[in-house]
């Protein structure tokens, strides 16, 4: 955390630092130098409804990793493998005409909103 009369700045970093309080007319950044000079290697997985990307990064560059052609690259590509079955059930109720029973059908399946979202 850096604090002056004009601003307050704080940062979350992936490493721990020992607690230290320094009062001076300049920000004390010496503990950060090791973090800033290290050439860490990391990956970033970027997900959205329309795209999937994998980035291989260092502090100097970010290169996109080519994903296998069989990997779904969007939400709609992923959902096309879901097999949603419509279900229809019935039961008989009361007396129908001429002393018979009447069948009542009910069930559920894919709704229009769900189908619309899959097609987008």
N, C-alpha and C positions, 0 to 999 in steps of 0.2 A: 504494500500500500504506500502510495506517495501522497503527501499532503503539503500544501503551501497556502499562503494567504489567498491565492487566486484559484486554486483547483484542488480537487481530491480525485486521485486515480487509484484503482486497485485492479489486480490481475490474478486470475487463477492459473496456476502452472502445474504441469504433471509431475513436479518434483517437490520435495519438502525442503524448506530452508529453516535454519535455526532462528529463533526469535531474536530480533536486534532492533534497537531504537537508536537512531542517529539524528542529532539536531545540528544542522548546519545550513549554509545558504545555498547549497546545491543538493540534488537528489543523490543518495548513496546507492549506486548501481553495481558496485564491485561483486556482491554475491550473485548477481545475474550473469556475469561474464562467462562463467562455465557453461551455463545453459545456452547462451547466445552463440558460443563458439562451437559447441558440439554439433556434429552433423548427424542428427537423429534420423532414423529411417522408419516410416510409418505408413499405414494405409488408411484411406478414407472411403467408406462405403456410402455413396450418395443415392438415396431412394426417394422417388416421387411416384405419383400415380401413372405417369407416362414414361418414366425412364429409370433405369438402374445403371449406375456407373461405379467402377472401382478405380480409385486413384492411388498410385504408388508415389509417395512424397518424401522429400527431404526439406530442409529449410530453404533450399534454393530453387527447387522445381517440383512440379506435380505432373506426372505422366499418367494418362489413362491406360489401364490394363485392358487388353482385348479379352472379352468374355466369350466363353464357348457359345457356338451358334444354338445349342440346345437349351441354353438358359433363358427363361422368360425375362423380357426386358421392360415389361409394363404390368400394371395391375390386370388389365384385360387379358394379356397373354397368360398370366398366372391362373386366372379364374376359369379359363377355358377347359381346364382339366377337371374342374368340379362337376360331378354328375348329380344334378339335382333332379330327383324323380318326383313327378306329380303323384299324389295319393288320392284315391277316391274310395270312400267307405259308404256303406249303406246300412240301414236298419229299418225294420218294419214297425209301423205304428198303427194303432187304432183299426177301425173297421173301414175298409174301402167300400166301393159299390158292390152290391150283391153279396155281402158277407165276407169279402176277401180283405186282406191286409194291404196297406199302402206302403210302398218302399220310399224312404227318404234318403236321398243321396247328399253327402257332404264330404268335404276334403280340402286339401290345400295343395298348392304347387308353386311354381315360380310366379311371382306377381309381376305386373307390368313395370313397376318401378325398378325391380331387380333386373329384369331383362334389359331395360333401357340403360341401366348403369353398366351392365356387362358389355353392351354394344358400343359404348362411348370409348 
